[in-house]
Amino acid sequence: MVASLPFRTKLFAFLERFADKSIADKSIADASVDEIPARRAARAKLLSSPVGRLIAGRTHPGVRIEDRWVDLEHEAIDDLAPEDSPVRTRLRIYRPSARTNGPLPVVLLFHGGGWVLGNPEQNEWWASHTAARTPSVVVSVDYRLAPEHPYPAAVLDCWAAFRWVVAHAAELGGDPSRVVVAGDSAGGNLAAVVADVAGRSGGPLPTGQVLIYPATEMEEEFPSERQFANAPVLTSRGMRAFVRLYLAGADPYAPTAAPLRGTLAGAAVPALVQIAGHDPLRDNAVRYAEALRAKGGDVTETDYPDTVHGYLSLPGISPPAPRALDEAIAFVRRVTAVDPTDEDDASVRSRT
């Protein structure tokens, strides 16, 4: 279902067309490979500016934020060879400032940006509100980006980050048996891949996966891509540019690139799949939710028909974003509840 966009979203889309600097895919679709680092830095600077924070949302005041650098040890996945040495990676960690009882759930978050753009800070609104309101420890991963580090670098980083979080949850104040993977757009792709790999690895499983307008297919053009080819924020042309830069000639049907093409072992992990109405990736999300459900998965699929791609990172121009965030937080609470029948559990009280 598709509904008319709110005025704020329409105004943002109009102004984006004439802006010298942009958070939309036009900042990358026309760039040469050599220009991409500068475009990436300009986009990050714009999002961190006062105007950018109005668009991307304010940090919840009730959290403590720490940047930690860790050496992630990679392991082989399918036929993907690991790195020869550990990869130094920044983790941005959000913890509630208020006192909590016992270890908290952990949300491992992967940002969007087409595997080419983005950083943990762009999801600060989502991450900080989740940490404060669940409550939970949110670990946002600054994984390596293409074209400097094409596929499978991001996959290897994110899978290694999941394993690191499970092993080190206690020192973060978290519970290793209650880890949720989450991401939007390219980050939703990576969260789905991590859940899928975990489902067939024989090791620990995430307790949930939050997939916000995820990219799940790399090659086939679904109807929504044609219908919303020139949508605000993400266009069909931008989608194809991101895929080209990310894969750099790799197999587009590999399950660690396109989880819709895999075994769907991630169906063992309860999923929340959110869908944007005006989004060329709309059918990626719809079809992945259907595929997980067909495999017996516990799937909550929610359509936000009056939104554009990126709404959860752009709450200032997306009036439905707070409702979508509420749903994501409620899902994390549900799948990580120590006693799902206990309505008085601290994790389901109060919203600030």
Steps between C-alpha positions, in 0.01 A plus 500: 500500500617854418367822652567866431820632655476748790567866423835498682623210289383663178671826595822317580488318166443829317789677674732204444470547127664842521748443783873523432556237767269206548439205726324323213654261251571777248807572714648169385332392176690756291829476688814338371666243724768754593235753606311268732703555822450877470127457427473267799671751728279786374187296566614412852580867569158605376322246722698615805415869441214671687276467196605139457415418861153649452454256213675200655362546852644585840693265726299375796628684812484187713792310348875478538694464174843342463712437193708186536754368253530122486695251291244277329617148423347378177406145408412344167135513394401261221769557239592847626857505622560693823752779536852390586514718811248659738315805370503807723136613526318776685195406704274780620338381822185646655400418858211636708610754760237383747583216733381162374472159663713220363646460152312669217406378155742601225400647164770470236428773246622533141449839333373556148659686212522251215816336644677813370383787723408544863628454852353412841426865577232519231288258707555685829128573546402136450793361701477736797122473539520122477769487769309730736152366448545123462728522709794336325861533398516606135821428311519677164768369265718724284559225243725549198350663193530459125654580260817498714381177662249324273297188576553289705681739738179630661361147538819375666510805730137467608516126560820551701330780694212265590742239627695766692185636666389152608845436648531842668140583590559463873771766507258737324232434759310282254359150487666281232186287471287803404662661195284653227645593160354807332558724202342720239543480121853362441519447877177300479669288236794439732275420797309248289828344383630472857175333612516263203865405560426450871205278409722259311823529701399290798605779737305755701191646334384859530175522693353728235568690180371849424506559125402852396438534122776242440679432173467124445549461124789627287413415141131464420287811442175472693189707414554750784835599352326605182204659679721711727799539270527872580384498860644744757819396684559177304451455125537195278811656352646551846418141598688366200799725568524376858476135394766549233740666742435246775524180299781614271434208267420240768215251461170689554325174585731408789284454812735717705431782252134432422337318796182444297710257291625301798377212710285735712644343814436842655135391527607342831539856636180703569487793260350845482494624140398860442410618150506854359214587266686720248815293466660317208611239757142443614466161331838389642349529848162353407648196329750432777226510763294260288799268454578486873135435579486219242789337686304508824650820635344723765464814285344834586459692174392863519432733210554873548326617183564874539877479534809513281813288521708602800212616721642355821821699451305812399236551772502876450341466158314172561202541737442119516858440626418521874228238455743277310757544777239411762429178311869411472552558874192295586630217282841505673327490837286205392777281365740575786257486792623269775137421574285593198184487718632746758346838413682659795844413361725808521561474127141591417455798732496870423580702197693828512 
